[in-house]
Amino acid sequence: MATNMEVKTSPAQRNDISVKQSAGQILWTSPNMPNEVSSGSVEDECKKAGINIEHIQKLRQWLDTQPHLPSEFITDLEIILAYHSCNRNSEVTKQVLDLQFTLRTLFTTFFKDRRVDDARVLKALDVTLSLPLEMRAYDNSAVSYHRLIDYDAKKFVLADVLRALVMITDLWQHCSGTWPSYIIIIDLEGITLSHLAKLDVILVQQYLYYLQEAMFVKLKQLHFLNAPSFMDKLLMIIKPFLKRELLDSLIIHRVGSRTIEQYLPLEALPKESGGHFKTYKEAREDTIANLRANEEFFAMESKKRVVESLRPGKPKCITDFFGGIEGSFKKLDID
């Protein structure tokens, strides 16, 4: 849990925005972040998202009255992302801002001591691919693509995979700013019952809760490509943690199907997956290069933690969100 913060930032650091776009593509190579930028970047991002900057300023003023929140480290971009994802509702935005940084404090498996040179992260990137696609969906949604690149279930560690995934998504979103909406594609090629047996249900619950309730995105669809014959067993694990809206927008594609083309061009995918984008090897190398070029981003992000002892009212803990579920079971038996 966070302790009293001693590091102070200047307004320019606190209000940092680093958004890079070119020809409609998402670029998430952004060395030496965070950078100090002019207030024009804040104005540009508000204009892009159709947001009145005065609303962001008012949310900043509210943040500064919340003693438990790391307001001096929260950037204006994060406020913009939150406000945009909450459909410009200030009261909901306040709740989501509080929730995100609370969960980043409580969900230590994903967020504690994040480092680019972490062996767990690097090993996860040897086993799985988490790739922001440069080409948008037909409705202009940002799209991320995820799959195994090493099928050996013994090497699959869900905690490490999710830790790497969240790091990649954090950096990508910081570089690209607001998205009209967000689509996740999970390619299940190579997945086996042995992989499912290694799924920690507590971590599945925590990640899906964070994704649906606290992440600063308008989550639109979840796609599963190359669904295996035991897809029902995977759904049995995740369905209890999916809200009705996401269940209704969950789309399953059969093995060998090209139905994903109804949502985005097939060429948007990696080359080995039938597209024209990067190879798996290129994507992995670029991902690691992006992470390593932005060590300071994660060092700064690690300061954005809640001090529960300063929270007005009762401090929060995991049981406030999940009751007594933690410790009751860790893994689901797969027949």
PEHUJO-V192656 format. One record per pair of residues at least 6 apart in sequence whose ideal C-beta (glycine too) atoms are under 6 Angstrom apart, sorted by the first residue. I is the first residue (numbers start at 1). J is the second residue. If there is no record, write none. Layout:
I/J
I/J
This chain:
2/305
2/307
9/72
12/36
14/72
15/76
16/34
16/75
17/37
17/41
17/42
17/45
17/77
18/30
18/33
18/35
19/45
19/177
20/27
20/30
20/175
25/134
26/134
26/176
28/132
28/172
28/175
29/290
30/175
31/293
33/294
33/297
34/297
34/300
42/76
45/80
45/177
46/53
49/84
49/178
56/79
56/80
59/79
63/69
63/71
64/71
67/310
68/306
68/307
68/310
68/311
69/101
70/304
73/303
73/304
81/216
82/93
82/96
82/97
82/216
83/93
84/178
85/216
85/217
85/218
86/92
86/93
86/96
99/214
100/214
101/304
101/306
102/306
102/316
103/210
103/214
104/111
105/305
105/306
106/318
107/206
109/159
110/162
110/163
110/166
114/167
114/298
116/291
116/292
116/295
120/160
121/164
124/160
124/161
124/164
125/164
125/284
127/150
127/155
127/156
128/148
128/161
129/147
129/149
129/280
129/283
130/146
130/165
130/168
131/145
131/283
132/144
132/172
133/143
133/145
133/268
135/268
137/143
137/183
137/263
137/264
140/180
141/181
141/183
141/220
142/179
142/182
143/183
143/264
144/184
145/185
146/186
147/187
148/190
149/280
151/190
153/192
153/194
153/195
156/195
156/198
158/199
158/200
158/203
159/203
162/207
171/294
181/218
181/220
182/217
182/219
183/220
183/221
184/222
185/223
186/224
187/225
187/226
188/224
188/226
188/227
188/228
189/226
193/334
196/233
196/334
197/334
199/237
200/330
201/332
202/326
205/241
208/241
212/243
221/249
222/250
223/251
224/252
225/253
226/255
227/252
227/254
233/334
237/332
253/259
253/260
266/274
266/275
267/275
267/276
268/275
269/275
270/277
270/278
270/280
271/279
272/280
308/315
318/326
